[in-house]
């Protein structure tokens, strides 16, 4: 009898007997985006996982929104089913890391594992999808606070890159941005001496490229090419690359290098300096031991560029690599990202 009473009380309080904290709801939604109509065969209907805080159904309150952009080869479903972002949000709200908030996780997984958050005449207008179509959809269908001060954007790796890019391009939509290891540069593995360009000589089909994770970086470079320098007349991958081989001869494509450099955040900052100054809060972090040198150096370069441009921001190089120390109890998401948004978002 006492056990039954205990179970009823626990459930009434919003707890599951299998969970430590009150649990929010994850809605699996989708939307068709005209911005994503394309000639590459990418699906313009995108799935979206939306986290609603535990109290959402019991109140009529409106909530700020954090848009979370997943990393390359990830997806919205993986972020929930494998990385358990919803459990982390439950804990963060319960222990006071952040007040109740809506979190939106769109799907940017493509035929080549990632969109790289760029408007491309080949794969679709991914910037417009997020900044316009997705934000409008969420505001129309969920109880959000519809102003920039109550919107944040964050992401990891490819998603961290996209978060900063979208914030600097749309400061009247997103006022706060936090990027995990989200910078790119033509250094180290992406530079002329990177072994990846030689390996790409041996890959002549999408099936070979994506069949396993042995070609992870090669796949990423093709995805960047489809975003930054698409070429619809160049099968099988329909992209120009900054470096490539003809037999054993390394060829440098200066025009493609210019196109890629225009998409790197430390270069974009010059063009969008006025927009960056409109943002309420910016934070970058990255691991000192990131196994991708082009990320490590790109993050350092972006922070230095922002400093030289007089852009107020927070930047931290912590002891970690590209993917660890993010989702654990002592990780960056719970202890740094959520408090950042709790401090800087406007709540009702």
Rosetta silent file (secondary structure, phi, psi, omega in degrees, C-alpha in Angstrom):
SEQUENCE: XXXXXXXXXXXXXXXXXXXXXXXXXXXXXXXXXXXXXXXXXXXXXXXXXXXXXXXXXXXXXXXXXXXXXXXXXXXXXXXXXXXXXXXXXXXXXXXXXXXXXXXXXXXXXXXXXXXXXXXXXXXXXXXXXXXXXXXXXXXXXXXXXXXXXXXXXXXXXXXXXXXXXXXXXXXXXXXXXXXXXXXXXXXXXXXXXXXXXXXXXXXXXXXXXXXXXXXXXXXXXXXXXXXXXXXXXXXXXXXXXXXXXXXXXXXXXXXXXXXXXXXXXXXXXXXXXXXXXXXXXXXXXXXXXXXXXXXXXXXXXXXXXXXXXXXXXXXXXXXXXXXXXXXXXXXXXXXXXXXXXXXXXXXX
SCORE:     score description
SCORE:     0.000 S_00000001
   1 L     0.000  -47.569  179.745    0.000    0.000    0.000 S_00000001
   2 H   -62.064  -37.611  179.705    2.786    2.436    0.975 S_00000001
   3 H   -64.450  -42.543  179.535    4.655    1.583   -2.243 S_00000001
   4 H   -63.064  -40.923  177.812    1.583    2.336   -4.383 S_00000001
   5 H   -62.237  -42.202  179.933    1.105    5.685   -2.645 S_00000001
   6 H   -61.452  -43.495 -179.949    4.778    6.525   -3.230 S_00000001
   7 H   -63.159  -42.792  179.675    4.506    5.739   -6.937 S_00000001
   8 H   -62.717  -43.834  179.871    1.381    7.898   -7.290 S_00000001
   9 H   -63.249  -43.053 -179.422    3.053   10.807   -5.497 S_00000001
  10 H   -62.480  -45.483  179.879    6.198   10.505   -7.615 S_00000001
  11 H   -66.127  -38.219  179.544    4.236   10.461  -10.878 S_00000001
  12 H   -62.710  -34.372 -179.788    2.064   13.382   -9.760 S_00000001
  13 L   -75.738   -2.601  177.491    5.183   15.444   -9.125 S_00000001
  14 L    94.606   11.520  179.767    6.214   14.932  -12.749 S_00000001
  15 L  -100.021  147.348  166.696    8.839   12.263  -12.137 S_00000001
  16 L   -94.439  145.264  178.040    9.182    8.922  -13.831 S_00000001
  17 L   -63.862  -13.116  179.495   10.207    6.042  -11.562 S_00000001
  18 L  -102.189    1.081 -175.647   13.019    5.520  -14.078 S_00000001
  19 L  -124.089  151.711 -178.004   14.179    9.144  -14.137 S_00000001
  20 L   -88.245  -23.916 -174.196   15.989   11.321  -11.635 S_00000001
  21 L  -128.580  159.809  172.077   14.492   14.625  -12.764 S_00000001
  22 L   -54.986  138.880 -172.395   11.168   15.951  -14.065 S_00000001
  23 L  -105.146  133.041  171.889   11.066   15.059  -17.737 S_00000001
  24 L   -78.918  178.849 -179.786   10.335   17.344  -20.638 S_00000001
  25 E  -110.494  137.338  174.339    8.605   16.270  -23.840 S_00000001
  26 E  -107.864  113.950  176.147   10.332   15.700  -27.168 S_00000001
  27 E   -91.396  131.789  174.245    8.088   16.404  -30.149 S_00000001
  28 E   -98.223  106.924 -173.823    9.132   14.886  -33.472 S_00000001
  29 E  -115.809  177.888  174.793    8.026   17.452  -36.024 S_00000001
  30 E  -158.868  157.548  174.334    8.821   18.192  -39.664 S_00000001
  31 E  -148.777  145.933  173.794    8.443   20.962  -42.168 S_00000001
  32 E   -87.692  129.493 -178.848    8.675   21.394  -45.898 S_00000001
  33 L  -117.200  117.024  176.202   11.024   24.236  -46.846 S_00000001
  34 H   -62.470  -29.190  178.372   10.785   25.856  -50.243 S_00000001
  35 H   -60.673  -25.440 -176.144   14.258   27.246  -49.546 S_00000001
  36 H   -96.715    7.026  171.652   15.596   23.693  -49.711 S_00000001
  37 L   -61.513  133.549 -168.577   14.255   22.822  -53.150 S_00000001
  38 L  -153.692  171.500 -179.655   17.362   21.687  -55.013 S_00000001
  39 L  -104.973    3.755 -175.113   18.824   19.786  -57.959 S_00000001
  40 L   -97.327   -5.699 -179.234   21.021   17.444  -55.921 S_00000001
  41 L    91.489    9.823  175.760   18.312   15.140  -54.606 S_00000001
  42 L   -74.273  147.573 -177.724   18.302   16.429  -51.030 S_00000001
  43 L   -80.962  121.373  177.904   14.969   16.192  -49.233 S_00000001
  44 L   -77.849   -9.133  171.240   13.339   19.617  -48.709 S_00000001
  45 E   -93.567  120.310 -174.372   11.157   18.159  -45.941 S_00000001
  46 E  -116.279  136.412  173.798   13.276   18.110  -42.789 S_00000001
  47 E   -75.971  151.466  179.815   12.602   16.419  -39.487 S_00000001
  48 E  -143.016  124.888  172.422   12.927   18.525  -36.340 S_00000001
  49 E   -94.902  130.513 -176.241   13.096   17.339  -32.741 S_00000001
  50 E  -124.599  118.739  178.101   11.714   19.929  -30.334 S_00000001
  51 E   -88.534  125.017  175.837   12.299   19.742  -26.586 S_00000001
  52 E  -111.379  132.409 -173.874    9.524   21.248  -24.453 S_00000001
  53 L   -65.870  161.962 -173.791   10.341   21.788  -20.751 S_00000001
  54 L   -54.012  -32.621 -175.829    8.578   19.715  -18.044 S_00000001
  55 L   -87.828   -1.128 -168.877    6.102   22.459  -17.159 S_00000001
  56 H   -54.953  -46.316 -175.462    5.131   23.278  -20.759 S_00000001
  57 H   -76.353  -16.243 -177.253    1.751   21.498  -20.789 S_00000001
  58 H   -96.092   -3.382 -177.450    0.783   22.774  -17.329 S_00000001
  59 L  -129.485  173.468  172.566    1.271   26.474  -18.041 S_00000001
  60 L  -114.181   15.302 -178.271    0.434   29.098  -20.619 S_00000001
  61 L   -65.174  156.665  169.839    3.861   30.669  -20.388 S_00000001
  62 L  -105.327  151.315 -170.808    5.950   31.589  -23.389 S_00000001
  63 E  -128.466  148.582  168.406    9.570   30.474  -23.527 S_00000001
  64 L   -67.742  163.442 -176.256   12.852   31.531  -25.101 S_00000001
  65 E  -126.344  134.446  169.668   14.228   29.176  -27.738 S_00000001
  66 E  -109.065  125.681  174.712   17.692   27.689  -28.230 S_00000001
  67 E   -95.298  121.015 -179.266   18.390   26.348  -31.712 S_00000001
  68 E  -108.084  124.426 -179.030   20.895   23.477  -31.581 S_00000001
  69 E  -106.339  119.171 -175.573   22.779   22.537  -34.781 S_00000001
  70 L   -73.926  169.780 -178.391   24.290   19.039  -34.761 S_00000001
  71 L   -82.924  173.023  179.078   27.722   18.069  -36.047 S_00000001
  72 L   -60.462  134.935 -177.837   28.779   16.574  -39.375 S_00000001
  73 L    77.237   -2.391  177.280   27.362   13.057  -39.912 S_00000001
  74 L   -87.462 -168.556  177.443   24.918   13.626  -37.044 S_00000001
  75 L  -163.879  170.531  176.778   21.164   14.228  -37.104 S_00000001
  76 H   -64.397  -40.729 -178.599   18.365   15.489  -34.924 S_00000001
  77 H   -67.821  -38.395  177.747   17.374   11.944  -33.952 S_00000001
  78 H   -63.334  -35.348 -178.645   20.937   10.967  -33.002 S_00000001
  79 H   -63.536  -31.327  177.589   21.156   13.994  -30.754 S_00000001
  80 H   -89.664  -52.335 -170.959   18.193   12.662  -28.786 S_00000001
  81 H   -73.174  -31.823 -177.458   18.458    8.878  -29.141 S_00000001
  82 L  -105.261  -46.739 -176.604   22.230    8.521  -28.741 S_00000001
  83 L   -90.421   -9.804  172.649   23.542   11.664  -27.043 S_00000001
  84 L    56.157   45.969  178.905   20.425   12.106  -24.860 S_00000001
  85 H   -59.562  -33.572  179.574   20.318   15.883  -25.087 S_00000001
  86 H   -63.016  -38.680  178.010   16.795   15.807  -23.630 S_00000001
  87 H   -65.693  -39.218  177.992   18.059   14.123  -20.446 S_00000001
  88 H   -64.356  -39.453  178.089   20.769   16.734  -20.124 S_00000001
  89 H   -67.305  -39.557  175.181   18.179   19.494  -20.515 S_00000001
  90 H   -56.066  -48.294 -178.629   15.966   17.859  -17.880 S_00000001
  91 H   -65.509  -44.565 -178.178   18.885   17.864  -15.458 S_00000001
  92 H   -58.176  -41.638  178.507   19.991   21.379  -16.374 S_00000001
  93 H   -69.371  -42.824 -175.520   16.536   22.780  -15.645 S_00000001
  94 H   -65.103  -37.168 -175.869   16.100   20.738  -12.451 S_00000001
  95 L   -98.485    7.708  172.011   19.412   21.801  -10.869 S_00000001
  96 L    85.114   18.234  174.511   19.159   25.418  -11.949 S_00000001
  97 L   -70.704  -29.995  178.166   21.690   25.578  -14.773 S_00000001
  98 L  -154.267  147.091  174.465   18.985   27.162  -16.920 S_00000001
  99 L   -73.847  162.586 -177.930   15.375   28.183  -16.502 S_00000001
 100 L   -51.245  133.400 -171.918   12.743   26.269  -18.530 S_00000001
 101 L  -149.481  152.065  171.906   13.432   26.732  -22.238 S_00000001
 102 E   -90.830  137.711  177.009   12.443   25.279  -25.621 S_00000001
 103 E  -124.606  127.549 -176.184   15.246   23.659  -27.612 S_00000001
 104 E  -110.277  125.754 -177.680   14.914   23.059  -31.369 S_00000001
 105 E  -122.425   97.504 -179.955   17.112   20.452  -33.080 S_00000001
 106 E   -81.746  165.483  179.642   16.744   20.434  -36.904 S_00000001
 107 L  -100.523  113.877  178.142   18.074   17.741  -39.239 S_00000001
 108 L  -110.287   14.914  178.143   20.991   18.858  -41.431 S_00000001
 109 L   -73.204  129.586 -177.264   22.062   15.358  -42.478 S_00000001
 110 L  -119.202 -176.422  175.938   22.389   15.217  -46.277 S_00000001
 111 L   -58.943  -24.987  177.333   23.325   12.661  -48.920 S_00000001
 112 L  -114.849   27.402  168.505   26.927   13.521  -48.044 S_00000001
 113 L    77.470    1.089  177.469   26.283   13.705  -44.276 S_00000001
 114 L  -178.923  142.799 -175.337   26.112   17.459  -43.782 S_00000001
 115 L   -85.659  -26.256 -172.553   24.870   20.752  -45.232 S_00000001
 116 L    56.801   26.783  164.865   27.588   23.061  -43.853 S_00000001
 117 L    45.077   56.775 -176.953   24.931   25.720  -43.385 S_00000001
 118 L  -140.261  142.594  171.475   25.412   27.465  -46.699 S_00000001
 119 E   -75.459  116.659 -175.559   23.107   28.604  -49.489 S_00000001
 120 E  -124.876  132.377  175.997   24.117   26.398  -52.402 S_00000001
 121 L   -66.875  -10.574  179.340   22.700   26.361  -55.948 S_00000001
 122 L   -94.257  -52.972 -169.989   23.287   22.611  -55.821 S_00000001
 123 L  -102.836   -7.479  179.324   21.965   21.408  -52.456 S_00000001
 124 E   115.820  169.748 -175.797   19.558   24.177  -51.420 S_00000001
 125 E   -96.653   86.407 -173.642   19.503   27.326  -49.319 S_00000001
 126 H   -72.655  -29.366  176.263   20.310   26.022  -45.862 S_00000001
 127 H   -64.917  -48.270 -179.361   20.854   29.454  -44.335 S_00000001
 128 H   -64.004  -36.429  177.614   17.383   30.594  -45.383 S_00000001
 129 H   -55.682  -48.477 -175.772   15.885   27.325  -44.141 S_00000001
 130 H   -75.802  -53.036 -170.721   17.121   27.927  -40.596 S_00000001
 131 H   -71.001  -27.144 -176.473   16.962   31.692  -40.212 S_00000001
 132 H  -113.707  -64.325 -172.673   13.595   32.177  -41.906 S_00000001
 133 H   -63.348  -48.719 -175.994   11.552   29.024  -42.526 S_00000001
 134 H   -68.661  -47.766 -179.534   12.407   27.163  -39.318 S_00000001
 135 H   -59.812  -43.834  178.468   12.235   30.146  -36.964 S_00000001
 136 H   -62.320  -41.762 -179.393    8.870   31.211  -38.416 S_00000001
 137 H   -62.841  -46.029 -178.569    7.520   27.668  -38.131 S_00000001
 138 H   -64.425  -43.365  179.590    8.565   27.300  -34.504 S_00000001
 139 H   -64.164  -32.281 -178.228    7.148   30.703  -33.541 S_00000001
 140 H   -79.854  -22.155 -171.341    3.833   29.887  -35.222 S_00000001
 141 H  -115.880   -6.708 -179.891    3.425   26.433  -33.664 S_00000001
 142 L  -135.413  160.342 -176.624    4.930   26.670  -30.172 S_00000001
 143 L   -82.760   83.988 -177.641    4.660   29.127  -27.284 S_00000001
 144 E  -106.733  158.099  169.341    7.814   31.087  -27.907 S_00000001
 145 L   -88.240  111.255 -166.452    8.923   34.593  -26.981 S_00000001
 146 L   -89.250   66.671  174.102    9.123   36.031  -30.480 S_00000001
 147 L  -152.182  156.250 -173.049   12.063   38.399  -30.285 S_00000001
 148 H   -61.309  -34.086 -177.753   15.785   38.133  -30.923 S_00000001
 149 H   -64.395  -17.532 -179.649   16.716   38.673  -27.268 S_00000001
 150 H  -108.096   16.386  174.695   14.932   35.403  -26.479 S_00000001
 151 E  -119.565  132.338  172.776   16.585   33.359  -29.216 S_00000001
 152 E  -123.608  157.155  177.170   19.921   31.629  -28.907 S_00000001
 153 E  -136.803  136.834 -177.008   21.772   29.464  -31.372 S_00000001
 154 E  -147.802  170.542  178.703   24.440   26.883  -30.630 S_00000001
 155 E   174.999  167.894 -178.182   26.002   23.796  -32.146 S_00000001
 156 E  -115.784  134.426  174.209   28.945   21.446  -32.266 S_00000001
 157 L    58.477 -116.651  176.000   31.614   21.233  -34.989 S_00000001
 158 H   -52.618  -39.124  179.298   29.763   21.769  -38.301 S_00000001
 159 H   -70.377  -33.670  175.330   26.880   22.995  -36.173 S_00000001
 160 H   -67.185  -37.568  173.153   29.113   25.337  -34.185 S_00000001
 161 H   -60.344  -48.834 -178.941   30.308   26.781  -37.473 S_00000001
 162 H   -63.485  -36.127 -178.896   26.717   27.215  -38.606 S_00000001
 163 H   -62.036  -47.795  179.760   25.667   28.818  -35.326 S_00000001
 164 H   -66.569  -40.738 -179.079   28.232   31.630  -35.578 S_00000001
 165 H   -60.676  -46.633 -179.020   27.577   32.057  -39.295 S_00000001
 166 H   -67.823  -38.795 -179.985   23.830   32.430  -38.810 S_00000001
 167 H   -64.707  -42.202 -177.931   24.224   34.756  -35.836 S_00000001
 168 H   -72.891  -26.003  178.951   26.551   37.095  -37.712 S_00000001
 169 H   -86.047  -25.350 -175.411   24.292   37.110  -40.777 S_00000001
 170 L  -132.080   65.466 -179.377   21.006   37.459  -38.845 S_00000001
 171 L   -69.746  -13.264  176.284   21.612   39.521  -35.687 S_00000001
 172 L   -90.791   -1.233  175.162   17.967   40.585  -35.693 S_00000001
 173 L  -108.335  -45.776  179.869   16.906   36.939  -35.428 S_00000001
 174 L  -118.803  123.714 -179.066   19.502   35.479  -33.042 S_00000001
 175 L  -101.329  -12.372 -174.061   21.022   37.695  -30.338 S_00000001
 176 E  -137.670  134.127 -176.863   23.098   35.065  -28.503 S_00000001
 177 E  -139.845  137.322  175.929   25.449   32.407  -29.854 S_00000001
 178 E  -130.355  125.048 -176.931   27.590   29.657  -28.307 S_00000001
 179 E  -118.162  124.667  171.438   29.862   27.573  -30.547 S_00000001
 180 E   -93.408  115.332  171.327   31.504   24.253  -29.636 S_00000001
 181 L    45.164   52.708 -167.166   34.627   23.629  -31.767 S_00000001
 182 L  -113.144   30.541 -176.944   32.964   25.300  -34.718 S_00000001
 183 L  -116.463  154.396  179.810   35.634   26.860  -36.921 S_00000001
 184 L  -127.435  155.160  175.235   37.155   25.882  -40.259 S_00000001
 185 L  -162.482  159.530  177.323   40.324   26.879  -42.062 S_00000001
 186 L   -88.457   51.407  178.938   42.486   25.664  -44.947 S_00000001
 187 L  -113.710  164.873  173.506   45.194   24.587  -42.524 S_00000001
 188 H    47.923 -116.806 -173.270   46.686   21.223  -41.599 S_00000001
 189 H   -61.889  -27.146  178.737   44.418   18.414  -42.842 S_00000001
 190 H   -92.793   -1.904  178.587   42.552   20.738  -45.212 S_00000001
 191 L   -81.904 -179.827 -175.087   45.744   22.318  -46.531 S_00000001
 192 L   -60.299  -28.645 -177.534   47.739   21.346  -49.607 S_00000001
 193 L   -89.751    3.338  179.139   49.725   18.740  -47.668 S_00000001
 194 L   -68.411  132.895 -177.805   46.644   16.975  -46.339 S_00000001
 195 H   -66.521  -16.098 -174.805   46.585   13.298  -47.297 S_00000001
 196 H   -61.627  -35.455 -177.699   42.838   13.537  -47.870 S_00000001
 197 H   -69.829  -35.072  176.223   43.184   14.965  -51.393 S_00000001
 198 H   -66.516  -41.113 -179.200   45.407   12.092  -52.464 S_00000001
 199 H   -65.426  -32.069 -178.608   42.929    9.577  -51.054 S_00000001
 200 H   -65.347  -19.978  175.491   40.069   11.164  -52.963 S_00000001
 201 L   -59.866  -29.738 -173.966   41.745   10.053  -56.204 S_00000001
 202 L   -89.819   -2.034 -175.372   40.775    6.509  -55.313 S_00000001
 203 L  -113.854  118.478 -173.714   37.090    7.252  -54.639 S_00000001
 204 L  -122.607   16.466  178.689   34.842    7.542  -57.662 S_00000001
 205 L  -157.060  156.285  176.881   31.316    7.165  -56.264 S_00000001
 206 H   -61.701  -37.582 -178.092   29.127    8.281  -53.404 S_00000001
 207 H   -59.538  -43.116  178.089   28.749    4.650  -52.320 S_00000001
 208 H   -68.148  -34.174 -175.406   32.499    4.290  -51.770 S_00000001
 209 H   -69.950  -39.856 -171.522   32.692    7.650  -50.051 S_00000001
 210 H  -107.800    7.064 -172.432   30.007    7.102  -47.412 S_00000001
 211 L   -66.240  -26.245  177.493   30.065    3.321  -46.929 S_00000001
 212 L  -155.954 -175.746 -176.086   31.938    3.616  -43.626 S_00000001
 213 H   -92.288    8.027  173.990   33.807    6.093  -41.468 S_00000001
 214 H   -64.208  -26.692 -177.808   37.215    5.310  -42.956 S_00000001
 215 H  -110.459   34.542 -176.167   36.557    8.201  -45.348 S_00000001
 216 H   -56.859  -51.064 -176.147   35.075   10.602  -42.800 S_00000001
 217 H   -70.901  -37.394  175.932   37.310   13.559  -43.674 S_00000001
 218 H   -59.907  -42.359  178.549   37.125   12.866  -47.421 S_00000001
 219 H   -62.132  -43.092 -179.530   33.333   12.882  -47.107 S_00000001
 220 H   -61.932  -39.229 -179.551   33.446   16.163  -45.184 S_00000001
 221 H   -66.648  -40.274  176.432   35.560   17.817  -47.876 S_00000001
 222 H   -64.197  -41.938  178.201   33.121   16.773  -50.604 S_00000001
 223 H   -61.990  -40.656  175.315   30.224   18.098  -48.511 S_00000001
 224 H   -62.639  -41.598  179.167   32.094   21.400  -48.089 S_00000001
 225 H   -61.294  -41.987  178.664   32.720   21.474  -51.826 S_00000001
 226 H   -65.701  -28.066  178.579   29.012   21.013  -52.578 S_00000001
 227 H   -84.430  -46.914 -169.826   28.290   23.892  -50.190 S_00000001
 228 H   -92.368  -31.618 -175.507   31.160   26.302  -50.925 S_00000001
 229 L  -145.358   59.707 -178.475   32.124   25.570  -54.540 S_00000001
 230 E   -67.222  148.713  178.314   29.434   23.469  -56.249 S_00000001
 231 L  -143.478   99.447 -174.663   29.875   22.537  -59.891 S_00000001
 232 L   -67.437  -10.291 -179.924   26.855   20.876  -61.491 S_00000001
 233 L  -102.889   17.624 -175.372   28.966   19.931  -64.518 S_00000001
 234 L  -129.320   76.724  175.936   31.565   17.950  -62.561 S_00000001
 235 L   -70.309  160.369    5.408   30.425   14.410  -61.688 S_00000001
 236 L   -88.800  -11.919 -172.514   30.506   12.314  -59.620 S_00000001
 237 L  -104.401   -6.895  173.654   30.598   14.743  -56.670 S_00000001
 238 L    54.279   47.358  179.857   29.594   17.990  -58.420 S_00000001
 239 E  -154.618  142.858  169.537   32.085   20.116  -56.539 S_00000001
 240 L   -90.631  147.125 -179.541   35.388   21.870  -57.118 S_00000001
 241 L  -118.284  152.026 -178.004   38.078   21.375  -54.486 S_00000001
 242 L   -67.028  -28.512  177.902   40.868   23.754  -53.441 S_00000001
 243 E  -138.133  145.576  175.189   43.490   21.056  -54.055 S_00000001
 244 E  -158.775  168.677 -177.544   43.432   17.887  -56.109 S_00000001
 245 E  -113.006  141.899  164.326   45.776   15.480  -57.816 S_00000001
 246 E  -117.368  107.890 -168.016   46.382   14.614  -61.432 S_00000001
 247 L    57.932 -120.894 -179.956   48.381   11.410  -61.186 S_00000001
 248 L  -101.948   12.480 -176.571   51.027   12.324  -58.608 S_00000001
 249 E   -99.494  124.147  177.564   50.909   16.040  -59.281 S_00000001
 250 E   -78.548  127.404  178.722   49.249   18.328  -56.752 S_00000001
 251 E  -110.135  132.260  176.833   47.097   20.997  -58.394 S_00000001
 252 E  -104.669  124.702 -179.399   46.171   24.187  -56.551 S_00000001
 253 L  -102.721   97.483 -173.653   42.893   25.808  -57.602 S_00000001
 254 H   -63.059  -37.594 -179.281   43.229   29.468  -56.626 S_00000001
 255 H   -65.902  -41.914  178.832   39.644   30.369  -57.504 S_00000001
 256 H   -67.706  -37.294  175.299   38.227   27.599  -55.346 S_00000001
 257 H   -58.157  -41.482  177.902   40.514   28.597  -52.480 S_00000001
 258 H   -63.222  -42.001  179.618   39.020   32.085  -52.686 S_00000001
 259 H   -63.195  -43.050  179.262   35.489   30.674  -52.612 S_00000001
 260 H   -66.915  -43.673 -178.622   36.236   28.542  -49.553 S_00000001
 261 H   -61.296  -31.443  178.265   38.015   31.346  -47.719 S_00000001
 262 H   -64.940  -22.099 -177.930   34.958   33.558  -48.171 S_00000001
 263 H   -95.956   -4.623 -179.962   32.973   31.004  -46.124 S_00000001
 264 L   -83.519  138.694 -168.623   35.393   30.759  -43.214 S_00000001
 265 H   -61.215  -38.373 -177.536   34.234   32.647  -40.136 S_00000001
 266 H   -67.399  -23.628  174.632   37.430   34.599  -39.488 S_00000001
 267 H   -86.405  -38.080  177.955   37.168   36.036  -42.997 S_00000001
 268 H   -61.274  -30.009 -176.852   33.405   36.586  -42.861 S_00000001
 269 H   -57.817  -33.725  178.735   33.880   38.652  -39.702 S_00000001
 270 H   -61.997  -42.775 -178.242   35.361   41.512  -41.732 S_00000001
 271 H   -71.998  -34.053 -172.938   32.219   41.728  -43.866 S_00000001
 272 L  -108.133   25.234 -176.327   29.802   41.300  -40.964 S_00000001
 273 H   -58.636  -39.743  179.867   31.597   43.346  -38.296 S_00000001
 274 H   -65.410  -39.327  177.677   28.614   45.686  -37.844 S_00000001
 275 H   -66.022  -41.503  179.989   26.269   42.727  -37.406 S_00000001
 276 H   -60.162  -35.646  179.785   28.595   41.085  -34.894 S_00000001
 277 H   -70.795  -16.879  178.120   28.522   44.242  -32.782 S_00000001
 278 H   -81.297  -17.258 -176.366   24.717   43.971  -32.636 S_00000001
 279 L   -70.961  146.173 -179.661   24.832   40.573  -30.926 S_00000001
 280 L   -75.346  -44.242 -176.610   24.146   40.450  -27.208 S_00000001
 281 E  -153.693  138.628  179.359   26.589   37.658  -26.313 S_00000001
 282 E  -131.063  131.781  171.072   29.106   35.439  -28.143 S_00000001
 283 E  -136.359  135.931  175.357   31.036   32.498  -26.724 S_00000001
 284 E  -120.406  139.587  166.746   33.465   30.165  -28.465 S_00000001
 285 E  -142.345  158.813 -178.039   35.159   27.152  -26.982 S_00000001
 286 E  -161.934  157.225 -178.672   37.381   24.382  -28.329 S_00000001
 287 E   -85.184  136.519  178.911   39.639   21.614  -27.106 S_00000001
 288 L   -61.169  -29.341 -176.409   43.368   22.192  -26.856 S_00000001
 289 L  -106.644   28.691  178.005   43.942   18.652  -28.139 S_00000001
 290 L   -54.723  127.681 -177.334   41.451   18.743  -31.007 S_00000001
 291 L   -73.121  -11.390  175.804   42.538   16.062  -33.455 S_00000001
 292 L  -102.637  104.841 -177.680   41.529   18.286  -36.368 S_00000001
 293 H   -61.446  -31.989 -178.964   44.178   20.962  -36.694 S_00000001
 294 H   -68.448  -23.542  175.115   42.052   22.995  -39.094 S_00000001
 295 H   -79.232  -49.956 -179.379   39.441   23.353  -36.320 S_00000001
 296 H   -55.246  -51.394 -178.190   41.908   24.203  -33.569 S_00000001
 297 H   -70.172  -34.413  178.060   43.694   26.855  -35.613 S_00000001
 298 H   -64.977  -39.567  178.200   40.454   28.170  -37.086 S_00000001
 299 H   -66.141  -44.045  177.964   38.962   28.737  -33.614 S_00000001
 300 H   -60.990  -40.967 -177.543   42.063   30.555  -32.419 S_00000001
 301 H   -68.226  -38.950  178.617   42.061   32.680  -35.547 S_00000001
 302 H   -63.897  -45.851 -179.624   38.379   33.606  -35.223 S_00000001
 303 H   -61.297  -42.545  178.209   38.775   34.678  -31.608 S_00000001
 304 H   -63.991  -39.983  179.041   41.827   36.759  -32.462 S_00000001
 305 H   -63.880  -44.440  178.294   39.997   38.346  -35.389 S_00000001
 306 H   -60.056  -41.461  178.190   37.016   39.238  -33.194 S_00000001
 307 H   -62.069  -44.461 -179.235   39.374   40.754  -30.645 S_00000001
 308 H   -66.569  -27.473  178.400   41.156   42.787  -33.327 S_00000001
 309 L   -87.002   -2.855 -179.916   37.792   44.021  -34.643 S_00000001
 310 L    78.333   25.805  179.863   36.691   45.088  -31.186 S_00000001
 311 L   -91.083  116.861  178.228   33.948   42.450  -30.927 S_00000001
 312 L   -67.307  131.036  178.301   33.208   41.554  -27.319 S_00000001
 313 L  -162.408  164.857  172.924   33.131   37.802  -26.838 S_00000001
 314 E  -106.404  140.211  177.967   34.109   34.968  -24.549 S_00000001
 315 E  -143.539  136.935 -178.262   36.606   32.381  -25.766 S_00000001
 316 E  -143.242  126.639  171.768   38.018   29.371  -23.963 S_00000001
 317 E  -102.453  109.829 -176.131   40.498   26.696  -24.982 S_00000001
 318 E  -103.073  167.638 -179.848   39.958   23.833  -22.556 S_00000001
 319 L   -81.777  101.975 -178.433   41.862   20.572  -22.049 S_00000001
 320 L  -178.857  175.013  178.686   39.998   18.197  -24.334 S_00000001
 321 L  -109.050 -157.555 -172.214   39.748   16.976  -27.895 S_00000001
 322 L   -69.085  -34.135 -171.193   37.182   17.484  -30.645 S_00000001
 323 L  -123.230   -6.271 -177.795   34.344   15.451  -29.194 S_00000001
 324 L   -90.142  173.148  176.713   34.903   14.697  -25.518 S_00000001
 325 L    59.015   35.601  178.373   33.837   16.699  -22.457 S_00000001
 326 L  -110.486  -52.903 -168.031   30.585   17.812  -24.066 S_00000001
 327 L  -107.985    3.460 -179.874   27.626   15.711  -22.872 S_00000001
 328 L   -81.789  171.120 -179.906   28.870   14.287  -19.575 S_00000001
 329 L   -61.293  -27.575  178.137   27.884   15.535  -16.110 S_00000001
 330 L  -102.610   16.976 -171.738   31.148   17.496  -15.970 S_00000001
 331 L   -88.737  176.347 -173.100   30.927   18.509  -19.642 S_00000001
 332 H   -70.379  -35.923 -175.765   30.657   21.794  -21.486 S_00000001
 333 H   -63.383  -49.288 -177.228   26.991   21.598  -22.490 S_00000001
 334 H   -71.134  -43.338 -168.524   25.608   21.303  -18.960 S_00000001
 335 H   -97.540  -11.211 -178.877   28.089   23.495  -17.124 S_00000001
 336 H  -126.201  -51.586 -176.577   28.960   26.180  -19.667 S_00000001
 337 H   -67.192  -49.040 -178.420   26.495   26.375  -22.550 S_00000001
 338 H   -63.242  -45.851  175.865   23.270   26.204  -20.540 S_00000001
 339 H   -61.832  -33.131  176.412   24.390   28.803  -17.936 S_00000001
 340 H   -58.565  -46.910 -179.500   25.530   31.061  -20.802 S_00000001
 341 H   -73.859  -32.717  176.502   22.027   31.075  -22.246 S_00000001
 342 H   -60.518  -38.116 -179.926   20.409   31.326  -18.815 S_00000001
 343 H   -74.225  -37.736 -166.813   22.364   34.533  -18.259 S_00000001
 344 H  -103.824  -18.930  175.566   21.913   36.050  -21.709 S_00000001
 345 L   -79.532  151.858  172.330   18.461   35.045  -22.952 S_00000001
 346 L   -93.518  122.141  178.404   15.406   37.077  -21.985 S_00000001
 347 L  -100.315  163.782  179.193   12.801   34.940  -20.201 S_00000001
 348 L   -71.580    0.000    0.000    9.154   35.802  -19.574 S_00000001
